[in-house]
């Protein structure tokens, strides 16, 4: 039977919430490994894309991947375990953000490529990480004003966009990977993907609770074994890899600090703050943990600290990984110590290139089949959030519709950015997440203005809307930012005098932590 962690919560009191349960070691290892496999492809794709664009050698590329995994482990432990008032103490995996890929490639090419380009990138990453960390320590009143830019209609839209943008990544793996897409893909890889997906779904539908919770892991292992038996899973790279690969600070040299790369990276971190905010509320809703502004601030501090550490350890900007939000929803495993275990596994993988090579041998079709299920759940989390927004209001419907259109533009007409924009501007705008999130924020300001206090304390439904009946099957749905009364600790009833806990916080009594005691947000 799971035992409760003998740990103090952020307010100094012991917590008995399921998030703080320490599961038996075998389950921790299994669930943690499943998290690692779920995010692995997304984690390594950023260093692969950046390293390939900068024309790094294979040895340098392997080093980037190991550094990424090593730092992912540290970042995830900081976020899930918590250090003081840093870390949300929720089952949130930290990974390198996809939003930074295009800007970093543009920065690197502008610096001439190679390891010299990495030094400019790392200077921008370190600066942006420190700036994000400092932002999250702002006084509660100022922090709440900034967070009012991100009401549920914005964060729900951004989470939906994340799922939509991630799905093509999984679907490319389904047919064998991006290089094969132009040739119509590989039918055999498609068969592996469909088989893996069906296996995962059957295990989730027919398996016992424990089997259902590790269905993704079983699907990945089973699909890989089938592919190996048919000669399509190659493990030759394992024998060619070193046993030990230690990540050292400033491996490629001292970072260089240039103003335009720093500006680009600061904009990237603004977008990642929206992602992390949405993912924090989404996970909080899944695990049944009340989320307030202090929790969001702690999550953002972990983002900033992890990003700064990433720059020191030859990695890139970090964000709460939306892929694993879907996994938490699928498995219903609420313990944050599962993520701590995943962090330890990632650190080990970062130190053992051979172990990382084994995971890297999973065929793309198998990865794509499992990832399609999880990425679909990410999009669903956003849709469920938007389901709590009054979309009968034309202005809210316009915000969602136009933002989604902007998000699809880079994938639909990628050549537009190359032919009609400078390299610097194209690197900034050629991202579905960046364009979609920016459109959602600006349109919300245009139609709804700047909200007062915590945006999630204000009901999103029309005043005459009928009360919603929540069916049992919906009880644990990841509604993300939608439940206003859980965001600020109130009972959800409207106050005719306009006062609530958020207003008191703005007046000098900041909201408490997720565990219920009041502590300042900054």
C-alpha positions as CSV (number, residue, x, y, z in Angstrom):
1,X,0.0,0.0,0.0
2,X,1.3,3.5,-0.8
3,X,2.6,5.4,2.1
4,X,2.3,9.2,2.6
5,X,5.5,11.1,2.2
6,X,6.9,12.5,5.5
7,X,7.7,15.8,3.8
8,X,6.8,19.3,4.6
9,X,4.6,21.2,2.2
10,X,5.5,24.7,1.0
11,X,3.8,26.2,4.0
12,X,5.7,24.1,6.5
13,X,2.9,21.6,7.3
14,X,2.7,17.9,6.5
15,X,0.5,17.0,3.6
16,X,-1.5,13.8,3.1
17,X,-2.7,14.7,-0.5
18,X,-2.2,11.8,-3.0
19,X,0.3,14.1,-4.8
20,X,2.6,13.6,-1.9
21,X,2.3,9.8,-1.7
22,X,5.5,7.8,-2.0
23,X,4.7,4.6,-3.9
24,X,6.6,1.4,-3.5
25,X,10.0,1.4,-5.2
26,X,9.0,-1.0,-8.1
27,X,6.0,1.1,-9.0
28,X,8.0,4.3,-8.8
29,X,10.6,2.9,-11.1
30,X,8.0,1.6,-13.6
31,X,5.9,4.7,-13.6
32,X,9.0,6.9,-13.8
33,X,10.5,4.9,-16.7
34,X,7.1,5.3,-18.5
35,X,7.4,9.1,-18.1
36,X,10.9,9.0,-19.5
37,X,9.8,6.9,-22.5
38,X,6.8,9.2,-23.1
39,X,8.9,12.3,-23.3
40,X,12.1,10.9,-24.6
41,X,11.5,11.6,-28.3
42,X,10.4,15.1,-27.6
43,X,13.3,15.7,-25.3
44,X,16.0,14.7,-27.7
45,X,14.5,16.2,-30.9
46,X,15.5,19.7,-29.9
47,X,19.3,19.1,-29.5
48,X,19.1,16.9,-32.7
49,X,17.5,19.7,-34.7
50,X,19.7,22.4,-33.4
51,X,22.9,20.4,-33.6
52,X,22.2,19.2,-37.1
53,X,21.4,22.8,-38.3
54,X,24.6,24.1,-36.8
55,X,26.5,21.2,-38.5
56,X,28.0,19.7,-35.3
57,X,30.0,16.5,-35.4
58,X,28.3,13.2,-34.4
59,X,30.3,13.2,-31.1
60,X,29.2,16.8,-30.3
61,X,25.6,15.9,-31.1
62,X,25.7,12.9,-28.8
63,X,27.1,15.2,-26.1
64,X,24.2,17.6,-26.6
65,X,21.7,14.8,-26.2
66,X,23.4,13.5,-23.0
67,X,23.5,17.0,-21.6
68,X,19.9,17.5,-22.4
69,X,18.8,14.3,-20.6
70,X,21.0,15.1,-17.6
71,X,19.6,18.6,-17.2
72,X,16.0,17.4,-17.8
73,X,16.5,15.1,-14.8
74,X,17.7,17.9,-12.6
75,X,15.0,20.3,-13.8
76,X,12.2,17.7,-13.2
77,X,13.4,17.0,-9.7
78,X,13.5,20.7,-8.9
79,X,9.9,21.1,-10.2
80,X,8.4,18.0,-8.6
81,X,10.4,17.7,-5.3
82,X,10.7,21.5,-4.7
83,X,13.4,23.5,-3.1
84,X,12.0,26.1,-0.8
85,X,9.7,28.2,-2.8
86,X,11.0,26.9,-6.1
87,X,9.1,24.1,-7.9
88,X,5.3,23.5,-8.1
89,X,5.5,20.2,-6.2
90,X,3.3,18.5,-8.8
91,X,3.9,15.6,-11.2
92,X,5.3,17.8,-13.9
93,X,8.1,16.7,-16.2
94,X,10.5,19.4,-17.4
95,X,11.8,19.3,-21.0
96,X,13.4,21.5,-23.6
97,X,10.7,23.7,-25.2
98,X,10.0,23.3,-28.9
99,X,9.3,27.1,-29.1
100,X,13.0,27.8,-28.8
101,X,14.0,25.6,-31.8
102,X,13.6,28.2,-34.6
103,X,15.0,31.1,-32.7
104,X,18.1,29.1,-31.6
105,X,18.8,27.9,-35.1
106,X,18.5,31.5,-36.4
107,X,20.8,32.7,-33.6
108,X,23.3,29.9,-34.3
109,X,23.4,30.4,-38.1
110,X,23.8,34.1,-37.6
111,X,26.8,33.4,-35.4
112,X,28.4,31.2,-38.1
113,X,27.3,27.8,-36.9
114,X,29.5,25.2,-35.1
115,X,30.4,25.4,-31.5
116,X,31.0,29.1,-31.7
117,X,27.2,29.5,-32.3
118,X,26.4,27.4,-29.3
119,X,28.3,29.9,-27.1
120,X,26.0,32.8,-28.3
121,X,22.9,30.6,-27.8
122,X,24.0,29.7,-24.2
123,X,24.6,33.3,-23.3
124,X,21.0,34.1,-24.4
125,X,19.6,31.0,-22.6
126,X,21.4,31.9,-19.3
127,X,20.1,35.5,-19.4
128,X,16.6,34.5,-20.2
129,X,16.5,31.9,-17.4
130,X,17.7,34.4,-14.9
131,X,15.1,37.0,-16.1
132,X,12.3,34.4,-15.8
133,X,13.4,33.4,-12.3
134,X,13.5,37.0,-11.3
135,X,10.0,37.7,-12.8
136,X,8.5,34.9,-10.7
137,X,9.7,36.6,-7.5
138,X,7.8,39.8,-8.2
139,X,5.4,41.0,-5.5
140,X,2.0,39.3,-5.5
141,X,0.1,42.4,-6.7
142,X,2.4,42.9,-9.7
143,X,2.5,39.1,-10.5
144,X,-1.3,38.9,-10.5
145,X,-1.6,41.8,-12.9
146,X,0.8,40.1,-15.3
147,X,-1.0,36.7,-14.9
148,X,-4.3,38.4,-15.7
149,X,-3.1,38.4,-19.3
150,X,-3.7,34.6,-19.3
151,X,-7.4,33.9,-18.4
152,X,-8.9,30.5,-19.3
153,X,-9.8,31.5,-22.8
154,X,-6.1,32.2,-23.5
155,X,-4.6,29.3,-21.7
156,X,-7.2,26.8,-23.0
157,X,-6.4,28.0,-26.5
158,X,-2.7,27.7,-25.9
159,X,-3.0,24.1,-24.5
160,X,-5.1,23.1,-27.5
161,X,-2.6,24.6,-29.9
162,X,0.2,22.7,-28.1
163,X,-1.6,19.4,-28.7
164,X,-2.4,20.3,-32.3
165,X,1.2,21.3,-33.0
166,X,2.5,18.2,-31.3
167,X,0.3,15.7,-33.1
168,X,2.1,16.2,-36.5
169,X,5.3,15.3,-34.7
170,X,3.8,12.0,-33.6
171,X,2.2,11.4,-37.0
172,X,5.5,11.8,-38.8
173,X,7.0,9.1,-36.5
174,X,3.9,7.0,-37.4
175,X,5.1,6.7,-41.0
176,X,8.8,6.3,-40.1
177,X,10.0,9.8,-39.4
178,X,10.2,13.2,-41.1
179,X,12.7,12.1,-43.9
180,X,10.1,9.6,-45.1
181,X,7.1,11.8,-45.1
182,X,7.8,13.2,-48.6
183,X,8.1,9.7,-50.0
184,X,4.7,8.6,-48.6
185,X,6.1,7.0,-45.5
186,X,6.9,3.4,-44.6
187,X,3.9,1.0,-44.4
188,X,5.7,-1.3,-42.0
189,X,6.3,1.6,-39.6
190,X,2.6,2.5,-39.9
191,X,1.7,-1.1,-39.0
192,X,3.9,-0.8,-35.9
193,X,2.3,2.4,-35.0
194,X,-1.3,1.1,-35.4
195,X,-0.4,-2.1,-33.5
196,X,1.2,-0.1,-30.6
197,X,-1.7,2.3,-30.4
198,X,-4.3,-0.6,-30.4
199,X,-2.3,-2.4,-27.8
200,X,-2.2,0.6,-25.5
201,X,-5.9,1.3,-25.9
202,X,-6.8,-2.4,-25.3
203,X,-4.6,-2.4,-22.1
204,X,-6.2,0.8,-20.9
205,X,-9.7,-0.6,-21.6
206,X,-9.4,-4.2,-20.4
207,X,-6.4,-4.2,-18.1
208,X,-6.5,-4.0,-14.3
209,X,-5.8,-0.5,-12.8
210,X,-2.1,-1.2,-12.5
211,X,-1.8,-2.6,-16.0
212,X,-3.8,0.3,-17.4
213,X,-1.5,2.8,-15.7
214,X,1.6,1.4,-17.5
215,X,-0.2,0.7,-20.8
216,X,2.1,3.2,-22.6
217,X,5.2,1.6,-21.3
218,X,4.0,-1.9,-22.2
219,X,3.1,-0.7,-25.7
220,X,6.5,0.8,-26.2
221,X,8.3,-2.4,-25.0
222,X,6.0,-4.7,-26.8
223,X,6.2,-2.8,-30.1
224,X,10.0,-2.6,-29.9
225,X,10.3,-6.4,-29.2
226,X,8.0,-7.1,-32.3
227,X,10.1,-4.8,-34.4
228,X,13.3,-6.4,-33.2
229,X,12.0,-9.9,-34.0
230,X,11.2,-8.6,-37.5
231,X,14.6,-7.0,-37.9
232,X,13.4,-3.4,-37.7
233,X,14.9,-2.4,-34.3
234,X,18.6,-1.9,-34.5
235,X,20.8,-1.9,-31.4
236,X,24.2,-1.6,-33.2
237,X,24.6,1.9,-31.9
238,X,24.6,0.6,-28.3
239,X,27.9,-1.2,-28.8
240,X,29.5,1.9,-30.4
241,X,28.5,4.2,-27.6
242,X,30.7,5.0,-24.6
243,X,29.8,3.7,-21.1
244,X,30.2,7.0,-19.4
245,X,29.5,10.5,-20.6
246,X,29.8,13.2,-17.9
247,X,28.3,16.6,-18.6
248,X,30.5,19.4,-17.4
249,X,29.7,23.2,-17.3
250,X,30.7,25.3,-20.3
251,X,31.9,22.2,-22.2
252,X,32.1,24.2,-25.4
253,X,33.6,27.3,-23.9
254,X,32.5,30.5,-22.1
255,X,29.1,31.8,-23.2
256,X,28.8,35.0,-25.2
257,X,26.1,37.6,-24.5
258,X,24.7,39.5,-27.4
259,X,21.6,41.7,-27.2
260,X,19.5,40.4,-30.2
261,X,19.8,36.7,-29.3
262,X,19.0,37.6,-25.7
263,X,15.9,39.5,-26.9
264,X,14.7,36.5,-28.9
265,X,15.2,34.2,-26.0
266,X,13.3,36.5,-23.6
267,X,10.3,36.4,-26.0
268,X,10.6,32.6,-26.1
269,X,10.5,32.5,-22.3
270,X,7.3,34.6,-22.3
271,X,5.7,32.0,-24.5
272,X,6.9,29.2,-22.2
273,X,5.5,30.9,-19.2
274,X,2.0,30.6,-20.9
275,X,2.7,26.9,-21.5
276,X,3.9,26.3,-17.9
277,X,0.9,28.2,-16.5
278,X,-1.5,26.2,-18.5
279,X,0.2,22.9,-17.7
280,X,0.3,23.6,-14.0
281,X,-3.4,24.3,-13.8
282,X,-4.1,21.2,-16.0
283,X,-2.1,18.9,-13.8
284,X,-3.6,20.5,-10.7
285,X,-7.1,19.7,-12.0
286,X,-6.1,16.1,-13.0
287,X,-4.7,15.3,-9.5
288,X,-7.3,17.3,-7.6
289,X,-4.9,19.9,-6.2
290,X,-6.0,23.5,-5.8
291,X,-3.7,25.8,-7.8
292,X,-3.2,29.5,-6.9
293,X,-0.8,32.2,-8.1
294,X,1.9,31.2,-5.6
295,X,1.9,27.7,-7.1
296,X,2.2,29.1,-10.6
297,X,5.0,31.4,-9.4
298,X,6.9,28.4,-7.9
299,X,6.5,26.6,-11.2
300,X,7.9,29.5,-13.2
301,X,10.8,29.9,-10.8
302,X,11.6,26.2,-11.5
303,X,11.4,27.0,-15.2
304,X,13.8,30.0,-14.9
305,X,16.2,28.1,-12.7
306,X,16.2,25.1,-15.0
307,X,16.8,27.3,-18.0
308,X,19.7,29.0,-16.4
309,X,21.2,25.7,-15.4
310,X,20.6,24.4,-18.9
311,X,22.7,27.2,-20.3
312,X,25.5,26.3,-17.8
313,X,25.3,22.6,-18.6
314,X,25.2,22.9,-22.4
315,X,21.5,22.5,-22.8
316,X,18.5,24.8,-23.7
317,X,15.4,26.5,-22.3
318,X,13.1,24.3,-20.2
319,X,9.3,24.2,-19.8
320,X,6.7,22.0,-18.2
321,X,6.3,19.3,-20.8
322,X,2.7,19.1,-22.2
323,X,3.3,15.5,-23.4
324,X,3.5,14.2,-19.9
325,X,0.4,16.1,-18.8
326,X,-1.4,13.7,-21.2
327,X,0.3,10.7,-19.5
328,X,-0.8,11.8,-16.0
329,X,-4.3,12.1,-17.4
330,X,-4.1,8.6,-19.0
331,X,-2.5,6.7,-16.0
332,X,-4.2,8.6,-13.2
333,X,-1.0,8.2,-11.2
334,X,-0.9,11.4,-9.0
335,X,2.3,11.1,-7.0
336,X,4.9,13.7,-7.8
337,X,7.6,11.3,-6.6
338,X,7.0,9.4,-9.8
339,X,8.4,12.4,-11.6
340,X,11.3,12.5,-9.1
341,X,12.0,8.9,-10.0
342,X,11.8,9.8,-13.7
343,X,14.3,12.6,-13.0
344,X,16.8,10.2,-11.5
345,X,16.4,7.9,-14.5
346,X,17.0,10.8,-16.8
347,X,20.2,11.8,-14.9
348,X,21.4,8.2,-15.3
349,X,20.6,8.2,-19.0
350,X,22.5,11.4,-19.3
351,X,25.5,9.8,-17.7
352,X,25.3,6.5,-19.6
353,X,25.3,7.0,-23.4
354,X,24.8,3.2,-23.9
355,X,21.5,3.3,-21.9
356,X,20.4,6.3,-23.9
357,X,21.2,4.4,-27.1
358,X,18.9,1.5,-26.1
359,X,16.0,3.9,-25.6
360,X,16.9,5.6,-28.9
361,X,16.6,2.3,-30.7
362,X,12.8,2.3,-30.3
363,X,11.5,2.4,-33.9
364,X,9.8,5.6,-34.9
365,X,6.5,3.9,-35.7
366,X,6.3,2.5,-32.2
367,X,7.1,5.9,-30.7
368,X,4.6,7.6,-33.0
369,X,1.8,5.2,-32.1
370,X,2.1,5.8,-28.3
371,X,2.8,9.5,-28.7
372,X,-0.4,10.0,-30.8
373,X,-2.5,8.8,-27.9
374,X,-0.7,11.1,-25.4
375,X,-0.6,14.2,-27.7
376,X,-4.3,13.8,-28.4
377,X,-4.9,13.9,-24.7
378,X,-3.0,17.2,-24.5
379,X,-5.3,18.7,-27.1
380,X,-8.2,17.3,-25.2
381,X,-7.1,19.1,-22.0
382,X,-7.2,22.4,-23.9
383,X,-10.6,21.6,-25.4
384,X,-12.0,20.7,-22.0
385,X,-10.7,24.0,-20.6
386,X,-12.4,25.9,-23.5
387,X,-15.5,23.9,-22.7
388,X,-15.8,25.9,-19.4
389,X,-15.5,29.2,-21.3
390,X,-18.6,30.9,-22.6
391,X,-18.0,30.4,-26.3
392,X,-21.5,31.6,-27.0
393,X,-19.9,35.0,-26.4
394,X,-18.8,36.1,-29.9
395,X,-15.6,37.7,-28.6
396,X,-14.4,34.5,-26.9
397,X,-15.2,32.5,-30.0
398,X,-13.2,34.9,-32.1
399,X,-10.2,34.7,-29.8
400,X,-10.1,30.9,-30.1
401,X,-10.8,30.7,-33.8
402,X,-8.4,33.3,-34.9
403,X,-5.6,32.1,-32.6
404,X,-6.0,28.6,-34.0
405,X,-5.8,29.9,-37.5
406,X,-2.5,31.8,-36.7
407,X,-1.1,28.7,-35.1
408,X,-1.6,26.7,-38.3
409,X,-0.1,29.3,-40.6
410,X,3.6,28.4,-40.1
411,X,2.9,24.7,-40.9
412,X,0.6,25.5,-43.8
413,X,2.8,28.1,-45.6
414,X,6.4,27.7,-44.2
415,X,8.0,29.3,-47.3
416,X,6.3,32.6,-46.6
417,X,8.6,33.3,-43.6
418,X,11.7,32.4,-45.6
419,X,10.9,34.5,-48.7
420,X,9.3,37.6,-47.2
421,X,11.0,38.1,-43.8
422,X,14.5,38.6,-42.5
423,X,16.2,35.7,-40.9
424,X,15.8,37.3,-37.4
425,X,12.1,38.1,-37.8
426,X,11.4,34.7,-39.4
427,X,13.0,32.9,-36.5
428,X,10.7,34.8,-34.1
429,X,7.4,34.3,-36.0
430,X,7.8,30.9,-37.7
431,X,6.3,29.0,-34.8
432,X,2.7,27.9,-34.4
433,X,2.9,28.2,-30.6
434,X,4.4,31.6,-30.8
435,X,1.9,33.0,-33.3
436,X,-1.1,31.3,-31.7
437,X,-0.3,32.3,-28.2
438,X,0.5,35.9,-29.2
439,X,-2.8,36.2,-31.2
440,X,-4.8,34.8,-28.2
441,X,-3.2,37.2,-25.7
442,X,-3.6,40.3,-28.0
443,X,-7.2,39.5,-29.0
444,X,-8.1,38.9,-25.4
445,X,-6.7,42.3,-24.5
446,X,-8.7,43.8,-27.4
447,X,-12.0,42.2,-26.5
448,X,-11.9,41.6,-22.8
449,X,-9.3,44.1,-21.6
450,X,-6.9,43.6,-18.6
451,X,-8.6,41.6,-15.9
452,X,-8.4,42.5,-12.2
453,X,-6.7,40.1,-9.8
454,X,-6.4,36.4,-10.6
455,X,-8.1,35.8,-14.0
456,X,-9.2,32.4,-12.9
457,X,-11.3,33.9,-10.1
458,X,-13.8,35.3,-12.5
459,X,-16.6,33.1,-13.9
460,X,-16.3,32.6,-17.6
461,X,-19.9,31.5,-18.2
462,X,-22.7,33.9,-19.0
463,X,-24.7,35.1,-15.9
464,X,-27.8,33.3,-17.1
465,X,-26.0,30.0,-18.0
466,X,-27.6,26.9,-16.5
467,X,-25.5,25.1,-13.8
468,X,-23.4,22.4,-15.3
469,X,-24.0,18.8,-14.4
470,X,-20.7,17.0,-14.0
471,X,-21.1,13.3,-14.9
472,X,-18.9,10.7,-13.0
473,X,-16.9,10.1,-16.1
474,X,-15.9,13.7,-16.2
475,X,-14.9,14.0,-12.6
476,X,-11.2,13.8,-13.2
477,X,-11.0,15.5,-16.6
478,X,-8.0,17.9,-17.0
479,X,-10.1,21.0,-17.2
480,X,-6.9,23.0,-16.6
481,X,-7.7,26.6,-15.8
482,X,-11.4,26.4,-16.1
483,X,-12.5,25.9,-12.4
484,X,-12.4,29.4,-11.0
485,X,-13.1,28.6,-7.4
486,X,-10.2,26.1,-7.3
487,X,-7.8,28.7,-8.6
488,X,-8.2,31.1,-5.7
489,X,-9.5,28.9,-2.9
490,X,-13.0,30.3,-2.8
491,X,-16.1,28.1,-2.9
492,X,-17.0,29.1,-6.5
493,X,-20.0,31.3,-5.6
494,X,-20.2,34.8,-7.0
495,X,-19.8,37.7,-4.5
496,X,-22.1,40.6,-5.1
497,X,-19.6,42.9,-3.5
498,X,-16.8,41.8,-5.7
499,X,-14.5,40.7,-2.9
500,X,-12.8,37.4,-2.5
501,X,-9.5,35.9,-1.5
502,X,-7.8,37.3,-4.6
503,X,-8.8,40.8,-3.8
504,X,-7.4,40.4,-0.3
505,X,-4.2,39.2,-1.8
506,X,-4.0,42.2,-4.0
507,X,-4.5,44.4,-0.9
508,X,-1.5,42.8,0.8
509,X,-2.7,39.4,1.9
510,X,-1.4,37.2,-0.9
511,X,-2.9,33.9,-1.8
512,X,-1.8,30.8,0.1
513,X,0.1,27.9,-1.2
514,X,-1.5,24.8,-2.7
515,X,-1.5,23.3,0.8
516,X,-3.7,26.1,2.2
517,X,-1.5,28.4,4.2
518,X,-0.9,32.0,3.2
519,X,2.5,32.9,2.1
520,X,3.6,35.9,0.0
521,X,4.0,35.3,-3.7
522,X,7.1,37.3,-4.0
